[in-house]
């Protein structure tokens, strides 16, 4: 079982990645999911895949997701620093980096420095 961190989960790259993960639940587990601020889509993803951690860039969006998922298995964090720390952790094997532009640089560097398999798919 490979533990996946999906950065940019609410965009087109995220959609494609989630489709693949859904086809192979015996091979991949969505461990970390990250997005900017799309609350509705993040809630859909968290309810379906039940990742251990969800990270949002926007503090207000993170608070809304945290309230909606209260009592569930997903811990909600906020900000790029939190995301970088999570992708460095031992519970992540593969990082799919689909965050647009320089916004995804810190987390991608953190994953590479930690020796994770890094799949760059950003625009």
Order of alpha helices (4+ residues) and beta strands (2+ residues): beta-alpha-beta-alpha-beta-alpha-beta-alpha-beta-alpha-beta
